[in-house]
Amino acid sequence: MSDDDASPAPRGSRTRDTDREDLGSLPQTRSISRWDRVWRPFWVLPTVIIVVATLGGVFMPVLDRTLDDQLPYFFPGGPSGARDMLGNIAGAMISVTGLVFSITMVVIQLASSQYSPRVLGDFLSSRITQVTLGIFAASFTYALTVLRSVQGESGESAQFVPQVSVTLGFFLVLASVGMFLAFIHHITNSIQVSSIVSHLGEDTVDVVDRYFPEPDAPGSRLGLNTWDPGQGRTAQTLPALEHGSVVEVDHRRLVAWAEEHDVVVEVLPQVGDFVPEGIPAVKVWREVRAGQLDEDDLESLRPMVVVEKDRFFHQDPAFGIRKLVDIAERALSPGINDPTTAVQVVDELHRILRLLVLRAELPALVTRDGQVRLVHRPQRIGQLVDLALAEPLHYGQDSLQVPRRVVAVLEDLLTVALPEHRPLLERWLRTARDLVGDVAEGSGT
């Protein structure tokens, strides 16, 4: 945390150097860059590979014409052999591409029905799947493109066989075989519940580590969680232009913008919340005597509060917990009845909660030089604990495994939790123990 990130104090009560630390404990979260947005769609990387291969199929024969007629270690056949080889490559690759695409769809359907529809993004974002489809389709387009440059027949004087280009097509086939093996390994590994749960846990722990401050971090013990604009301020509202979930709040840019315009910016939705079109998303509070801000100034706030159709991990610890809880609920449903999978999820939630209860709450007020500049609604540790425990205990209350495992988790958390988190954990421990007693009484054990 920089020197700008510390707790607020009343104006005039500290030196100027100390006042510069009044920025609060802002989360160290990664913003979604334009580069990330460009490469995020599933089709982008395969398309780039196909375009590069097609251009290679156009320009490689041009390079071949500048080389000797017979090159050692390259394709030695004539035009007929080159056509046969390229045609076979094109036919085989388009068939295998269809096979890979079919396998991917089956795995997506399996993951959606057995685990949760919210884990589909993890499968579609896999670079191994994207590169495999791209290499296969690229081999097809490359072979067809090079095929059109083969001229003449065997025995004719006027003939042209792009030896290097045909040989490169052969190496693309070898690359396709390697990617196919990697793809099969990736698919068989990615549909295992232990792999899915562990991957979600890793991502969630990473976000929690960056989102919530250490107990001794500057500003992490602030008691200020509410703010009253007073009678001397008036608000201008910036509504959401599209529906979706809030995936990013750029706190530092908002504070800098508020300081530049001498206002207080209030972000109304929480990261992860759904907002429909037209709902107020941001309020800008300004002194009445200072007048209203221009619409262009207000519109410049939009890139700092990002709304998208799907939720992402970048600033949303609750999203990872939500995915894990969904898997546990699906496992505890009567149609699947797999409490062992639910226990695996509880174990991964244990890992996340153990980090959470060691962290301080994120202050809702962000100040600069003693002046409140940003009011936001951060996710709360209690909110995440409730999310992690409420539904698994509800749907697993008749299970012998789940309540007992939750009791063990809570007993461990109480040994390390900060004092402010202990009352909530103790309430959940009493609830879980009651469920264990009910199950034991009902089963006669």
Contacts in CASP RR format, 6 or more apart in sequence:
PFRMAT RR
TARGET T0000
AUTHOR 0000-0000-0000
METHOD contacts of the structure
MODEL  1
MSDDDASPAPRGSRTRDTDREDLGSLPQTRSISRWDRVWRPFWVLPTVII
VVATLGGVFMPVLDRTLDDQLPYFFPGGPSGARDMLGNIAGAMISVTGLV
FSITMVVIQLASSQYSPRVLGDFLSSRITQVTLGIFAASFTYALTVLRSV
QGESGESAQFVPQVSVTLGFFLVLASVGMFLAFIHHITNSIQVSSIVSHL
GEDTVDVVDRYFPEPDAPGSRLGLNTWDPGQGRTAQTLPALEHGSVVEVD
HRRLVAWAEEHDVVVEVLPQVGDFVPEGIPAVKVWREVRAGQLDEDDLES
LRPMVVVEKDRFFHQDPAFGIRKLVDIAERALSPGINDPTTAVQVVDELH
RILRLLVLRAELPALVTRDGQVRLVHRPQRIGQLVDLALAEPLHYGQDSL
QVPRRVVAVLEDLLTVALPEHRPLLERWLRTARDLVGDVAEGSGT
1 25 0 8 1.000
1 28 0 8 1.000
1 213 0 8 1.000
1 217 0 8 1.000
1 218 0 8 1.000
2 23 0 8 1.000
3 20 0 8 1.000
3 21 0 8 1.000
4 20 0 8 1.000
4 21 0 8 1.000
4 23 0 8 1.000
4 368 0 8 1.000
5 21 0 8 1.000
5 23 0 8 1.000
5 24 0 8 1.000
5 25 0 8 1.000
5 26 0 8 1.000
5 217 0 8 1.000
5 218 0 8 1.000
5 219 0 8 1.000
6 21 0 8 1.000
6 22 0 8 1.000
6 23 0 8 1.000
6 24 0 8 1.000
6 218 0 8 1.000
6 219 0 8 1.000
7 21 0 8 1.000
7 22 0 8 1.000
7 24 0 8 1.000
7 218 0 8 1.000
7 219 0 8 1.000
7 220 0 8 1.000
7 221 0 8 1.000
7 222 0 8 1.000
7 363 0 8 1.000
8 22 0 8 1.000
8 24 0 8 1.000
8 219 0 8 1.000
8 222 0 8 1.000
8 224 0 8 1.000
8 365 0 8 1.000
8 367 0 8 1.000
8 370 0 8 1.000
8 372 0 8 1.000
9 18 0 8 1.000
9 19 0 8 1.000
9 22 0 8 1.000
9 370 0 8 1.000
10 370 0 8 1.000
11 19 0 8 1.000
11 369 0 8 1.000
11 370 0 8 1.000
11 371 0 8 1.000
12 19 0 8 1.000
16 369 0 8 1.000
19 369 0 8 1.000
19 370 0 8 1.000
20 369 0 8 1.000
21 218 0 8 1.000
22 367 0 8 1.000
22 368 0 8 1.000
22 369 0 8 1.000
22 370 0 8 1.000
22 371 0 8 1.000
23 255 0 8 1.000
23 366 0 8 1.000
23 367 0 8 1.000
23 368 0 8 1.000
24 218 0 8 1.000
24 219 0 8 1.000
24 222 0 8 1.000
24 363 0 8 1.000
24 366 0 8 1.000
24 367 0 8 1.000
25 213 0 8 1.000
25 217 0 8 1.000
25 218 0 8 1.000
25 219 0 8 1.000
25 220 0 8 1.000
25 222 0 8 1.000
25 360 0 8 1.000
25 362 0 8 1.000
25 363 0 8 1.000
26 251 0 8 1.000
26 252 0 8 1.000
26 255 0 8 1.000
26 366 0 8 1.000
27 210 0 8 1.000
27 211 0 8 1.000
27 212 0 8 1.000
27 213 0 8 1.000
27 251 0 8 1.000
27 315 0 8 1.000
27 362 0 8 1.000
27 378 0 8 1.000
28 210 0 8 1.000
28 211 0 8 1.000
29 207 0 8 1.000
29 210 0 8 1.000
29 211 0 8 1.000
29 248 0 8 1.000
29 314 0 8 1.000
29 315 0 8 1.000
30 210 0 8 1.000
30 314 0 8 1.000
31 248 0 8 1.000
31 250 0 8 1.000
31 314 0 8 1.000
32 247 0 8 1.000
32 248 0 8 1.000
32 306 0 8 1.000
32 312 0 8 1.000
32 314 0 8 1.000
38 44 0 8 1.000
39 45 0 8 1.000
40 125 0 8 1.000
42 124 0 8 1.000
42 125 0 8 1.000
42 130 0 8 1.000
45 127 0 8 1.000
45 130 0 8 1.000
45 131 0 8 1.000
45 134 0 8 1.000
46 130 0 8 1.000
46 131 0 8 1.000
46 133 0 8 1.000
46 134 0 8 1.000
46 137 0 8 1.000
49 131 0 8 1.000
49 134 0 8 1.000
49 135 0 8 1.000
49 137 0 8 1.000
49 138 0 8 1.000
50 134 0 8 1.000
50 137 0 8 1.000
50 138 0 8 1.000
50 141 0 8 1.000
52 138 0 8 1.000
53 138 0 8 1.000
53 139 0 8 1.000
53 141 0 8 1.000
53 142 0 8 1.000
53 145 0 8 1.000
53 172 0 8 1.000
54 138 0 8 1.000
54 141 0 8 1.000
54 142 0 8 1.000
54 145 0 8 1.000
56 142 0 8 1.000
56 145 0 8 1.000
57 142 0 8 1.000
57 145 0 8 1.000
57 146 0 8 1.000
57 149 0 8 1.000
57 165 0 8 1.000
58 145 0 8 1.000
60 146 0 8 1.000
60 162 0 8 1.000
60 164 0 8 1.000
60 165 0 8 1.000
60 168 0 8 1.000
61 146 0 8 1.000
61 149 0 8 1.000
61 160 0 8 1.000
61 162 0 8 1.000
61 165 0 8 1.000
63 164 0 8 1.000
63 165 0 8 1.000
64 160 0 8 1.000
64 162 0 8 1.000
64 163 0 8 1.000
64 164 0 8 1.000
64 165 0 8 1.000
65 160 0 8 1.000
65 162 0 8 1.000
67 163 0 8 1.000
67 164 0 8 1.000
70 76 0 8 1.000
70 163 0 8 1.000
71 163 0 8 1.000
71 164 0 8 1.000
74 163 0 8 1.000
74 164 0 8 1.000
74 166 0 8 1.000
74 167 0 8 1.000
75 82 0 8 1.000
75 85 0 8 1.000
75 161 0 8 1.000
75 163 0 8 1.000
75 166 0 8 1.000
75 167 0 8 1.000
75 170 0 8 1.000
76 163 0 8 1.000
77 161 0 8 1.000
78 154 0 8 1.000
78 159 0 8 1.000
78 161 0 8 1.000
79 150 0 8 1.000
79 151 0 8 1.000
79 152 0 8 1.000
79 153 0 8 1.000
79 154 0 8 1.000
79 156 0 8 1.000
79 159 0 8 1.000
79 160 0 8 1.000
79 161 0 8 1.000
80 153 0 8 1.000
80 154 0 8 1.000
81 154 0 8 1.000
82 147 0 8 1.000
82 150 0 8 1.000
82 161 0 8 1.000
82 162 0 8 1.000
82 166 0 8 1.000
83 147 0 8 1.000
83 150 0 8 1.000
85 166 0 8 1.000
85 170 0 8 1.000
86 143 0 8 1.000
86 144 0 8 1.000
86 146 0 8 1.000
86 147 0 8 1.000
86 150 0 8 1.000
86 166 0 8 1.000
86 169 0 8 1.000
87 143 0 8 1.000
87 144 0 8 1.000
87 147 0 8 1.000
89 139 0 8 1.000
89 140 0 8 1.000
89 143 0 8 1.000
89 169 0 8 1.000
89 170 0 8 1.000
89 172 0 8 1.000
89 173 0 8 1.000
90 139 0 8 1.000
90 140 0 8 1.000
90 143 0 8 1.000
90 144 0 8 1.000
90 147 0 8 1.000
91 140 0 8 1.000
91 143 0 8 1.000
92 173 0 8 1.000
93 136 0 8 1.000
93 137 0 8 1.000
93 139 0 8 1.000
93 140 0 8 1.000
93 143 0 8 1.000
93 173 0 8 1.000
93 176 0 8 1.000
94 137 0 8 1.000
94 140 0 8 1.000
96 136 0 8 1.000
96 176 0 8 1.000
96 180 0 8 1.000
97 133 0 8 1.000
97 136 0 8 1.000
97 137 0 8 1.000
97 140 0 8 1.000
100 132 0 8 1.000
100 133 0 8 1.000
100 136 0 8 1.000
100 180 0 8 1.000
100 183 0 8 1.000
101 133 0 8 1.000
103 183 0 8 1.000
103 187 0 8 1.000
104 123 0 8 1.000
104 129 0 8 1.000
104 133 0 8 1.000
104 187 0 8 1.000
107 123 0 8 1.000
107 187 0 8 1.000
107 190 0 8 1.000
107 191 0 8 1.000
108 120 0 8 1.000
108 123 0 8 1.000
108 124 0 8 1.000
110 191 0 8 1.000
111 119 0 8 1.000
111 120 0 8 1.000
111 123 0 8 1.000
111 191 0 8 1.000
111 196 0 8 1.000
112 119 0 8 1.000
112 120 0 8 1.000
114 330 0 8 1.000
114 336 0 8 1.000
115 193 0 8 1.000
115 196 0 8 1.000
115 326 0 8 1.000
115 327 0 8 1.000
115 330 0 8 1.000
116 323 0 8 1.000
116 326 0 8 1.000
116 327 0 8 1.000
116 330 0 8 1.000
118 322 0 8 1.000
118 323 0 8 1.000
118 326 0 8 1.000
119 196 0 8 1.000
119 200 0 8 1.000
119 323 0 8 1.000
119 327 0 8 1.000
121 310 0 8 1.000
122 196 0 8 1.000
122 199 0 8 1.000
122 200 0 8 1.000
123 129 0 8 1.000
123 190 0 8 1.000
126 186 0 8 1.000
126 190 0 8 1.000
128 179 0 8 1.000
128 182 0 8 1.000
128 183 0 8 1.000
128 186 0 8 1.000
129 183 0 8 1.000
129 186 0 8 1.000
129 187 0 8 1.000
131 179 0 8 1.000
132 179 0 8 1.000
132 180 0 8 1.000
132 182 0 8 1.000
132 183 0 8 1.000
135 172 0 8 1.000
135 175 0 8 1.000
135 176 0 8 1.000
135 179 0 8 1.000
136 176 0 8 1.000
136 179 0 8 1.000
136 180 0 8 1.000
138 172 0 8 1.000
139 169 0 8 1.000
139 172 0 8 1.000
139 173 0 8 1.000
139 175 0 8 1.000
139 176 0 8 1.000
142 168 0 8 1.000
142 169 0 8 1.000
142 172 0 8 1.000
143 169 0 8 1.000
143 172 0 8 1.000
146 162 0 8 1.000
146 165 0 8 1.000
146 166 0 8 1.000
146 169 0 8 1.000
149 160 0 8 1.000
149 162 0 8 1.000
149 165 0 8 1.000
150 160 0 8 1.000
150 161 0 8 1.000
150 162 0 8 1.000
151 158 0 8 1.000
151 159 0 8 1.000
151 160 0 8 1.000
152 158 0 8 1.000
152 159 0 8 1.000
152 160 0 8 1.000
153 159 0 8 1.000
189 195 0 8 1.000
190 196 0 8 1.000
193 327 0 8 1.000
193 341 0 8 1.000
193 344 0 8 1.000
194 344 0 8 1.000
196 327 0 8 1.000
197 324 0 8 1.000
197 327 0 8 1.000
197 344 0 8 1.000
197 345 0 8 1.000
197 348 0 8 1.000
198 348 0 8 1.000
200 320 0 8 1.000
200 323 0 8 1.000
200 324 0 8 1.000
200 327 0 8 1.000
200 348 0 8 1.000
201 320 0 8 1.000
201 324 0 8 1.000
201 348 0 8 1.000
201 351 0 8 1.000
201 352 0 8 1.000
203 313 0 8 1.000
203 320 0 8 1.000
204 313 0 8 1.000
204 317 0 8 1.000
204 319 0 8 1.000
204 320 0 8 1.000
204 321 0 8 1.000
204 324 0 8 1.000
204 352 0 8 1.000
205 351 0 8 1.000
205 352 0 8 1.000
205 355 0 8 1.000
206 313 0 8 1.000
207 313 0 8 1.000
207 314 0 8 1.000
207 315 0 8 1.000
207 316 0 8 1.000
207 317 0 8 1.000
207 320 0 8 1.000
208 317 0 8 1.000
208 352 0 8 1.000
208 355 0 8 1.000
208 356 0 8 1.000
208 359 0 8 1.000
209 355 0 8 1.000
211 315 0 8 1.000
211 317 0 8 1.000
211 362 0 8 1.000
211 378 0 8 1.000
211 379 0 8 1.000
212 317 0 8 1.000
212 356 0 8 1.000
212 359 0 8 1.000
212 360 0 8 1.000
212 361 0 8 1.000
212 362 0 8 1.000
212 381 0 8 1.000
213 219 0 8 1.000
213 220 0 8 1.000
213 359 0 8 1.000
213 360 0 8 1.000
213 362 0 8 1.000
214 220 0 8 1.000
214 359 0 8 1.000
214 360 0 8 1.000
215 221 0 8 1.000
215 358 0 8 1.000
215 359 0 8 1.000
215 360 0 8 1.000
215 418 0 8 1.000
217 360 0 8 1.000
219 363 0 8 1.000
220 360 0 8 1.000
220 361 0 8 1.000
220 363 0 8 1.000
221 360 0 8 1.000
222 363 0 8 1.000
222 365 0 8 1.000
223 363 0 8 1.000
224 363 0 8 1.000
224 364 0 8 1.000
224 365 0 8 1.000
225 363 0 8 1.000
225 364 0 8 1.000
225 365 0 8 1.000
226 364 0 8 1.000
227 264 0 8 1.000
227 266 0 8 1.000
227 364 0 8 1.000
227 365 0 8 1.000
227 372 0 8 1.000
227 375 0 8 1.000
229 235 0 8 1.000
229 264 0 8 1.000
229 285 0 8 1.000
232 287 0 8 1.000
232 288 0 8 1.000
233 264 0 8 1.000
233 285 0 8 1.000
233 286 0 8 1.000
233 287 0 8 1.000
233 288 0 8 1.000
234 285 0 8 1.000
234 286 0 8 1.000
234 288 0 8 1.000
234 291 0 8 1.000
234 292 0 8 1.000
235 266 0 8 1.000
235 283 0 8 1.000
235 284 0 8 1.000
235 285 0 8 1.000
235 286 0 8 1.000
236 283 0 8 1.000
236 284 0 8 1.000
236 286 0 8 1.000
236 292 0 8 1.000
236 293 0 8 1.000
236 298 0 8 1.000
237 280 0 8 1.000
237 282 0 8 1.000
237 283 0 8 1.000
237 284 0 8 1.000
238 280 0 8 1.000
238 281 0 8 1.000
238 282 0 8 1.000
238 283 0 8 1.000
238 284 0 8 1.000
238 298 0 8 1.000
238 299 0 8 1.000
238 301 0 8 1.000
238 302 0 8 1.000
239 277 0 8 1.000
239 278 0 8 1.000
239 279 0 8 1.000
239 280 0 8 1.000
239 281 0 8 1.000
240 275 0 8 1.000
240 276 0 8 1.000
240 277 0 8 1.000
240 278 0 8 1.000
240 279 0 8 1.000
240 280 0 8 1.000
240 281 0 8 1.000
240 307 0 8 1.000
241 277 0 8 1.000
241 278 0 8 1.000
241 302 0 8 1.000
242 277 0 8 1.000
242 307 0 8 1.000
243 274 0 8 1.000
243 275 0 8 1.000
243 276 0 8 1.000
243 277 0 8 1.000
243 307 0 8 1.000
244 274 0 8 1.000
244 275 0 8 1.000
244 276 0 8 1.000
244 307 0 8 1.000
244 308 0 8 1.000
244 309 0 8 1.000
245 272 0 8 1.000
245 273 0 8 1.000
245 274 0 8 1.000
245 275 0 8 1.000
245 307 0 8 1.000
245 308 0 8 1.000
245 309 0 8 1.000
245 310 0 8 1.000
245 311 0 8 1.000
246 269 0 8 1.000
246 270 0 8 1.000
246 271 0 8 1.000
246 272 0 8 1.000
246 273 0 8 1.000
246 275 0 8 1.000
246 281 0 8 1.000
246 305 0 8 1.000
246 306 0 8 1.000
246 307 0 8 1.000
247 271 0 8 1.000
247 272 0 8 1.000
247 306 0 8 1.000
247 307 0 8 1.000
247 308 0 8 1.000
247 310 0 8 1.000
247 311 0 8 1.000
247 312 0 8 1.000
247 314 0 8 1.000
247 315 0 8 1.000
247 316 0 8 1.000
248 271 0 8 1.000
248 305 0 8 1.000
248 306 0 8 1.000
248 312 0 8 1.000
248 314 0 8 1.000
248 315 0 8 1.000
249 267 0 8 1.000
249 271 0 8 1.000
249 304 0 8 1.000
249 305 0 8 1.000
249 306 0 8 1.000
249 315 0 8 1.000
249 376 0 8 1.000
250 303 0 8 1.000
250 304 0 8 1.000
250 305 0 8 1.000
250 306 0 8 1.000
251 366 0 8 1.000
251 374 0 8 1.000
251 376 0 8 1.000
253 304 0 8 1.000
254 265 0 8 1.000
254 267 0 8 1.000
254 301 0 8 1.000
254 304 0 8 1.000
254 305 0 8 1.000
254 373 0 8 1.000
254 374 0 8 1.000
255 265 0 8 1.000
255 366 0 8 1.000
255 368 0 8 1.000
255 373 0 8 1.000
255 374 0 8 1.000
257 265 0 8 1.000
257 300 0 8 1.000
257 301 0 8 1.000
257 304 0 8 1.000
258 264 0 8 1.000
258 265 0 8 1.000
258 284 0 8 1.000
258 368 0 8 1.000
258 373 0 8 1.000
258 374 0 8 1.000
259 368 0 8 1.000
259 373 0 8 1.000
261 284 0 8 1.000
261 286 0 8 1.000
261 293 0 8 1.000
261 297 0 8 1.000
262 286 0 8 1.000
262 287 0 8 1.000
262 290 0 8 1.000
263 284 0 8 1.000
263 285 0 8 1.000
263 286 0 8 1.000
263 293 0 8 1.000
263 373 0 8 1.000
264 284 0 8 1.000
264 285 0 8 1.000
264 286 0 8 1.000
264 372 0 8 1.000
264 373 0 8 1.000
264 374 0 8 1.000
264 375 0 8 1.000
265 282 0 8 1.000
265 283 0 8 1.000
265 284 0 8 1.000
265 285 0 8 1.000
265 301 0 8 1.000
265 373 0 8 1.000
265 374 0 8 1.000
265 375 0 8 1.000
266 282 0 8 1.000
266 283 0 8 1.000
266 284 0 8 1.000
266 285 0 8 1.000
266 374 0 8 1.000
266 375 0 8 1.000
266 376 0 8 1.000
267 281 0 8 1.000
267 282 0 8 1.000
267 305 0 8 1.000
267 374 0 8 1.000
267 375 0 8 1.000
267 376 0 8 1.000
267 377 0 8 1.000
268 280 0 8 1.000
268 281 0 8 1.000
268 282 0 8 1.000
268 283 0 8 1.000
268 377 0 8 1.000
269 275 0 8 1.000
269 279 0 8 1.000
269 281 0 8 1.000
269 377 0 8 1.000
270 377 0 8 1.000
270 378 0 8 1.000
270 379 0 8 1.000
271 315 0 8 1.000
271 316 0 8 1.000
271 378 0 8 1.000
271 379 0 8 1.000
272 311 0 8 1.000
272 316 0 8 1.000
272 318 0 8 1.000
272 319 0 8 1.000
275 281 0 8 1.000
275 307 0 8 1.000
281 305 0 8 1.000
281 307 0 8 1.000
282 301 0 8 1.000
282 305 0 8 1.000
284 293 0 8 1.000
284 298 0 8 1.000
284 301 0 8 1.000
286 292 0 8 1.000
286 293 0 8 1.000
311 319 0 8 1.000
312 319 0 8 1.000
313 319 0 8 1.000
313 320 0 8 1.000
316 379 0 8 1.000
317 356 0 8 1.000
317 379 0 8 1.000
317 384 0 8 1.000
318 379 0 8 1.000
318 383 0 8 1.000
318 384 0 8 1.000
318 387 0 8 1.000
321 349 0 8 1.000
321 352 0 8 1.000
321 384 0 8 1.000
321 387 0 8 1.000
321 388 0 8 1.000
322 387 0 8 1.000
324 345 0 8 1.000
324 348 0 8 1.000
324 349 0 8 1.000
324 352 0 8 1.000
324 388 0 8 1.000
325 345 0 8 1.000
325 349 0 8 1.000
325 387 0 8 1.000
325 388 0 8 1.000
325 391 0 8 1.000
325 392 0 8 1.000
327 341 0 8 1.000
327 345 0 8 1.000
328 341 0 8 1.000
328 342 0 8 1.000
328 345 0 8 1.000
328 346 0 8 1.000
328 391 0 8 1.000
328 392 0 8 1.000
328 395 0 8 1.000
329 391 0 8 1.000
329 392 0 8 1.000
329 395 0 8 1.000
330 336 0 8 1.000
331 338 0 8 1.000
331 339 0 8 1.000
331 340 0 8 1.000
331 341 0 8 1.000
331 342 0 8 1.000
331 345 0 8 1.000
332 338 0 8 1.000
332 339 0 8 1.000
332 342 0 8 1.000
332 392 0 8 1.000
332 395 0 8 1.000
332 396 0 8 1.000
332 399 0 8 1.000
332 402 0 8 1.000
333 395 0 8 1.000
339 396 0 8 1.000
339 399 0 8 1.000
339 400 0 8 1.000
339 401 0 8 1.000
339 402 0 8 1.000
340 401 0 8 1.000
342 392 0 8 1.000
342 396 0 8 1.000
342 399 0 8 1.000
342 401 0 8 1.000
342 402 0 8 1.000
343 401 0 8 1.000
343 402 0 8 1.000
343 405 0 8 1.000
345 392 0 8 1.000
346 392 0 8 1.000
346 402 0 8 1.000
346 405 0 8 1.000
346 406 0 8 1.000
346 409 0 8 1.000
347 405 0 8 1.000
347 409 0 8 1.000
349 388 0 8 1.000
349 389 0 8 1.000
349 392 0 8 1.000
349 409 0 8 1.000
350 409 0 8 1.000
350 412 0 8 1.000
350 413 0 8 1.000
352 388 0 8 1.000
353 384 0 8 1.000
353 385 0 8 1.000
353 388 0 8 1.000
353 409 0 8 1.000
353 413 0 8 1.000
354 412 0 8 1.000
354 413 0 8 1.000
354 416 0 8 1.000
356 381 0 8 1.000
356 384 0 8 1.000
356 385 0 8 1.000
356 421 0 8 1.000
357 381 0 8 1.000
357 385 0 8 1.000
357 413 0 8 1.000
357 416 0 8 1.000
357 417 0 8 1.000
357 418 0 8 1.000
357 421 0 8 1.000
357 425 0 8 1.000
358 416 0 8 1.000
358 417 0 8 1.000
358 418 0 8 1.000
359 381 0 8 1.000
359 418 0 8 1.000
360 418 0 8 1.000
361 378 0 8 1.000
361 380 0 8 1.000
361 381 0 8 1.000
361 420 0 8 1.000
362 378 0 8 1.000
362 379 0 8 1.000
363 378 0 8 1.000
364 375 0 8 1.000
364 376 0 8 1.000
364 377 0 8 1.000
364 378 0 8 1.000
365 372 0 8 1.000
365 374 0 8 1.000
365 375 0 8 1.000
366 372 0 8 1.000
366 373 0 8 1.000
366 374 0 8 1.000
366 375 0 8 1.000
366 376 0 8 1.000
367 373 0 8 1.000
381 421 0 8 1.000
382 421 0 8 1.000
382 424 0 8 1.000
385 421 0 8 1.000
385 424 0 8 1.000
385 425 0 8 1.000
385 428 0 8 1.000
386 424 0 8 1.000
389 406 0 8 1.000
389 428 0 8 1.000
389 432 0 8 1.000
392 402 0 8 1.000
392 406 0 8 1.000
393 402 0 8 1.000
393 403 0 8 1.000
393 406 0 8 1.000
393 428 0 8 1.000
393 431 0 8 1.000
393 432 0 8 1.000
393 435 0 8 1.000
396 402 0 8 1.000
396 403 0 8 1.000
397 403 0 8 1.000
397 435 0 8 1.000
397 438 0 8 1.000
397 439 0 8 1.000
398 439 0 8 1.000
399 439 0 8 1.000
400 439 0 8 1.000
400 443 0 8 1.000
403 432 0 8 1.000
403 435 0 8 1.000
403 436 0 8 1.000
403 439 0 8 1.000
404 436 0 8 1.000
406 428 0 8 1.000
406 432 0 8 1.000
407 429 0 8 1.000
407 432 0 8 1.000
407 433 0 8 1.000
407 436 0 8 1.000
410 425 0 8 1.000
410 428 0 8 1.000
410 429 0 8 1.000
410 432 0 8 1.000
411 429 0 8 1.000
413 425 0 8 1.000
414 422 0 8 1.000
414 425 0 8 1.000
414 426 0 8 1.000
414 429 0 8 1.000
417 425 0 8 1.000
END
